Amino acid sequence: DAEGIIFVRNTTEAINLVAHAWGIRNLKEGGEVVVATMEHHSNFLPWFKVASITGSRVRVVDEDDSGILRYDLLEEVVTG
C-alpha cells in the first residue's frame, strides 16, 4: 500500500516519528514502553518525552556482562 510507506532521512528521524505519531496517540497514563540499555541514545529520548506528555513510563532492561539482553528481567518489566 503506497499510502502506508513513509520515507525518512535516518533511523533517528524514524524513531521520533513513531514515538510522537503512534506514542502520543496510543500511550495513556499508566502505559509503559520497554527499551534496552543497549539501545542507541536516540531511541531513549523520544520515548521519555512521549512518556512525560502522556503520563506513561519508560522501563529499561539491562544486559548481562556479555552484552546479552537479560530476558529474565524483560519478563519482569513487561506487565501487560
Secondary structure in CASP SS format (residue, H / E / C, confidence):
PFRMAT SS
TARGET T0000
AUTHOR 0000-0000-0000
METHOD secondary structure of the structure
MODEL  1
D C 1.00
A H 1.00
E H 1.00
G H 1.00
I C 1.00
I C 1.00
F C 1.00
V C 1.00
R C 1.00
N C 1.00
T H 1.00
T H 1.00
E H 1.00
A H 1.00
I H 1.00
N H 1.00
L H 1.00
V H 1.00
A H 1.00
H H 1.00
A H 1.00
W H 1.00
G H 1.00
I H 1.00
R H 1.00
N H 1.00
L C 1.00
K C 1.00
E C 1.00
G C 1.00
G C 1.00
E E 1.00
V E 1.00
V E 1.00
V E 1.00
A E 1.00
T C 1.00
M C 1.00
E C 1.00
H C 1.00
H H 1.00
S H 1.00
N H 1.00
F C 1.00
L H 1.00
P H 1.00
W H 1.00
F H 1.00
K H 1.00
V H 1.00
A H 1.00
S H 1.00
I H 1.00
T H 1.00
G C 1.00
S C 1.00
R E 1.00
V E 1.00
R E 1.00
V E 1.00
V E 1.00
D C 1.00
E E 1.00
D C 1.00
D C 1.00
S C 1.00
G C 1.00
I C 1.00
L E 1.00
R C 1.00
Y H 1.00
D H 1.00
L H 1.00
L H 1.00
E H 1.00
E H 1.00
V H 1.00
V C 1.00
T C 1.00
G C 1.00
END
